[in-house]
Amino acid sequence: MSYLNVEIKAKCNAPEKVRHYLLANKAEYKGLDIQTDTYFKVPNGRLKLRQGNIENNLIYYERTNQAGPKQSHFQLVKVEDAEGLKAALAKANGIKVVVEKKREIYFIENVKFHLDTLAGLGTFVEIEASNMYKDVTKDVLREQCEYYMTAFEMDAADLLAISYSDMLLANTI
């Protein structure tokens, strides 16, 4: 089944401020996930295998690169044998890039928040308003994302148009 996200990613100069807001507003803290995302070479969209101590999924998504709230359509499959799947996908498609991060995961209703730290890149905040957890319209998802951008007092200059994988690939060229 395909789901819809409206999401943003931004540089985060004050993660303690975001963390304080989330906890003060009764966000459910899921924990610290040490994640490795392996992106595979595919002709369309993005295909990544996420391996972590909390989340282990194969994720396919299509999203445009733009700053501010952007839509992505995604499919998520829970993975039991991540290493076996990674080996098969690497052999069939090749690996594009590997992203390693420390991710704090929080939820308020259907909105998922990440505080991410990536070696060499810095600290980031992500807001993902999704219809995966609650049946809501694209417009409501956008409103939720914009609400939390305002609540976190995000500066438009800190909004990122590209993914961590694109950032890492740009650093290696």
Kinemage of the C-alpha trace (Angstrom):
@kinemage 1
@onewidth
@group {chain A} dominant
@subgroup {mainchain}
@vectorlist {calphas} color= white
{ca met a 1} P 0.000 0.000 0.000
{ca ser a 2} L 1.225 3.489 -0.858
{ca tyr a 3} L 1.101 6.364 1.653
{ca leu a 4} L 1.558 10.113 1.510
{ca asn a 5} L 3.956 12.253 3.544
{ca val a 6} L 4.248 15.992 3.643
{ca glu a 7} L 7.668 16.599 5.073
{ca ile a 8} L 10.490 19.024 5.660
{ca lys a 9} L 14.128 18.648 6.552
{ca ala a 10} L 16.099 21.519 8.060
{ca lys a 11} L 19.439 22.262 9.657
{ca cys a 12} L 18.943 22.308 13.418
{ca asn a 13} L 21.132 24.672 15.387
{ca ala a 14} L 19.173 24.173 18.637
{ca pro a 15} L 18.131 20.506 18.978
{ca glu a 16} L 17.510 20.993 22.720
{ca lys a 17} L 14.850 23.610 21.859
{ca val a 18} L 13.040 21.188 19.509
{ca arg a 19} L 13.374 18.345 22.020
{ca his a 20} L 11.965 20.569 24.813
{ca tyr a 21} L 8.986 21.601 22.659
{ca leu a 22} L 8.202 17.983 21.766
{ca leu a 23} L 8.377 16.733 25.348
{ca ala a 24} L 6.429 19.732 26.695
{ca asn a 25} L 3.685 18.944 24.163
{ca lys a 26} L 3.470 15.286 25.172
{ca ala a 27} L 5.198 13.817 22.138
{ca glu a 28} L 5.732 10.084 22.435
{ca tyr a 29} L 9.471 9.394 22.452
{ca lys a 30} L 10.206 6.124 20.628
{ca gly a 31} L 13.924 6.137 21.356
{ca leu a 32} L 17.327 6.672 19.823
{ca asp a 33} L 17.775 4.641 16.658
{ca ile a 34} L 21.242 4.061 15.243
{ca gln a 35} L 20.374 3.739 11.566
{ca thr a 36} L 22.135 2.674 8.407
{ca asp a 37} L 20.256 3.512 5.207
{ca thr a 38} L 21.576 1.729 2.129
{ca tyr a 39} L 20.351 3.363 -1.096
{ca phe a 40} L 20.253 1.191 -4.186
{ca lys a 41} L 20.613 2.223 -7.800
{ca val a 42} L 17.127 2.215 -9.319
{ca pro a 43} L 15.706 3.749 -12.517
{ca asn a 44} L 12.914 5.662 -10.733
{ca gly a 45} L 12.457 7.155 -7.291
{ca arg a 46} L 14.583 6.034 -4.366
{ca leu a 47} L 14.908 2.605 -2.804
{ca lys a 48} L 16.580 2.279 0.583
{ca leu a 49} L 17.000 -0.405 3.176
{ca arg a 50} L 16.864 1.022 6.686
{ca gln a 51} L 18.614 -1.007 9.380
{ca gly a 52} L 18.317 0.184 12.955
{ca asn a 53} L 17.636 -0.939 16.484
{ca ile a 54} L 14.055 0.453 16.202
{ca glu a 55} L 13.203 0.630 12.500
{ca asn a 56} L 14.017 -2.047 9.912
{ca asn a 57} L 12.258 -1.429 6.618
{ca leu a 58} L 12.629 -1.450 2.881
{ca ile a 59} L 11.349 1.922 1.688
{ca tyr a 60} L 10.561 3.045 -1.837
{ca tyr a 61} L 9.638 6.682 -2.335
{ca glu a 62} L 9.234 9.379 -4.934
{ca arg a 63} L 9.820 12.997 -3.937
{ca thr a 64} L 10.892 16.186 -5.624
{ca asn a 65} L 13.831 18.173 -4.304
{ca gln a 66} L 12.558 21.477 -2.952
{ca ala a 67} L 12.956 23.462 0.247
{ca gly a 68} L 9.909 23.677 2.498
{ca pro a 69} L 7.031 21.222 2.730
{ca lys a 70} L 7.170 18.629 -0.013
{ca gln a 71} L 5.062 15.613 -0.816
{ca ser a 72} L 6.427 12.126 -1.084
{ca his a 73} L 4.596 8.952 -1.952
{ca phe a 74} L 6.107 5.943 -0.250
{ca gln a 75} L 5.795 2.231 0.292
{ca leu a 76} L 7.218 0.631 3.410
{ca val a 77} L 7.879 -3.077 3.948
{ca lys a 78} L 9.033 -4.446 7.306
{ca val a 79} L 12.182 -6.544 6.934
{ca glu a 80} L 13.093 -9.679 8.852
{ca asp a 81} L 16.371 -10.571 7.117
{ca ala a 82} L 17.973 -7.189 6.357
{ca glu a 83} L 21.444 -8.548 5.589
{ca gly a 84} L 20.091 -11.132 3.141
{ca leu a 85} L 17.883 -8.554 1.435
{ca lys a 86} L 20.751 -6.058 1.251
{ca ala a 87} L 23.009 -8.645 -0.389
{ca ala a 88} L 20.370 -9.546 -2.992
{ca leu a 89} L 19.504 -5.923 -3.813
{ca ala a 90} L 23.178 -4.936 -3.984
{ca lys a 91} L 23.879 -7.770 -6.390
{ca ala a 92} L 20.849 -6.967 -8.552
{ca asn a 93} L 21.030 -3.157 -8.565
{ca gly a 94} L 24.267 -1.949 -6.991
{ca ile a 95} L 24.619 0.379 -4.015
{ca lys a 96} L 24.348 4.120 -4.642
{ca val a 97} L 25.292 5.436 -1.190
{ca val a 98} L 25.138 4.503 2.510
{ca val a 99} L 23.865 6.991 5.117
{ca glu a 100} L 24.619 6.450 8.816
{ca lys a 101} L 22.876 8.519 11.471
{ca lys a 102} L 21.757 8.756 15.060
{ca arg a 103} L 18.014 9.464 15.084
{ca glu a 104} L 15.756 10.466 17.952
{ca ile a 105} L 12.176 9.498 17.035
{ca tyr a 106} L 9.069 11.258 18.394
{ca phe a 107} L 5.365 11.182 17.516
{ca ile a 108} L 2.439 13.520 18.068
{ca glu a 109} L -0.602 11.755 16.598
{ca asn a 110} L 0.174 11.132 12.901
{ca val a 111} L 3.191 13.450 12.791
{ca lys a 112} L 6.636 11.918 13.164
{ca phe a 113} L 9.632 13.995 14.220
{ca his a 114} L 13.310 13.154 13.859
{ca leu a 115} L 16.336 14.790 15.391
{ca asp a 116} L 19.178 13.431 13.282
{ca thr a 117} L 22.932 13.643 13.738
{ca leu a 118} L 25.195 12.678 10.850
{ca ala a 119} L 28.979 12.662 11.052
{ca gly a 120} L 30.407 15.333 8.759
{ca leu a 121} L 27.013 16.859 7.988
{ca gly a 122} L 25.626 18.067 11.320
{ca thr a 123} L 22.297 18.000 13.154
{ca phe a 124} L 18.916 18.173 11.449
{ca val a 125} L 15.217 18.115 12.255
{ca glu a 126} L 12.613 16.380 10.106
{ca ile a 127} L 8.852 16.729 10.300
{ca glu a 128} L 6.813 14.033 8.528
{ca ala a 129} L 3.035 14.414 8.536
{ca ser a 130} L 1.699 11.134 7.141
{ca asn a 131} L -1.597 9.495 6.267
{ca met a 132} L -0.054 6.138 7.240
{ca tyr a 133} L -1.229 6.519 10.833
{ca lys a 134} L -4.400 8.571 10.348
{ca asp a 135} L -6.695 9.060 7.359
{ca val a 136} L -6.209 12.749 6.564
{ca thr a 137} L -6.047 14.793 3.391
{ca lys a 138} L -2.976 16.196 1.680
{ca asp a 139} L -4.050 19.700 2.753
{ca val a 140} L -4.284 18.702 6.427
{ca leu a 141} L -0.848 17.076 6.227
{ca arg a 142} L 0.592 20.290 4.780
{ca glu a 143} L -1.085 22.353 7.523
{ca gln a 144} L 0.358 20.064 10.204
{ca cys a 145} L 3.847 20.335 8.753
{ca glu a 146} L 3.608 24.137 8.523
{ca tyr a 147} L 2.233 24.347 12.087
{ca tyr a 148} L 5.277 22.580 13.528
{ca met a 149} L 7.675 24.562 11.345
{ca thr a 150} L 6.233 27.688 12.992
{ca ala a 151} L 6.274 26.101 16.465
{ca phe a 152} L 9.972 25.245 16.045
{ca glu a 153} L 10.634 28.796 14.771
{ca met a 154} L 12.385 27.452 11.702
{ca asp a 155} L 14.296 29.870 9.541
{ca ala a 156} L 13.569 29.490 5.825
{ca ala a 157} L 17.325 29.595 5.179
{ca asp a 158} L 17.723 26.359 7.168
{ca leu a 159} L 15.236 24.360 5.057
{ca leu a 160} L 16.878 21.734 2.864
{ca ala a 161} L 15.748 20.716 -0.592
{ca ile a 162} L 17.791 17.506 -0.817
{ca ser a 163} L 18.155 14.283 1.136
{ca tyr a 164} L 21.050 13.135 3.301
{ca ser a 165} L 22.029 10.747 0.510
{ca asp a 166} L 22.258 13.648 -1.961
{ca met a 167} L 24.308 15.644 0.555
{ca leu a 168} L 26.756 12.746 1.003
{ca leu a 169} L 27.000 12.162 -2.729
{ca ala a 170} L 27.723 15.869 -3.287
{ca asn a 171} L 30.538 15.683 -0.686
{ca thr a 172} L 32.165 12.767 -2.500
{ca ile a 173} L 32.187 14.317 -5.987
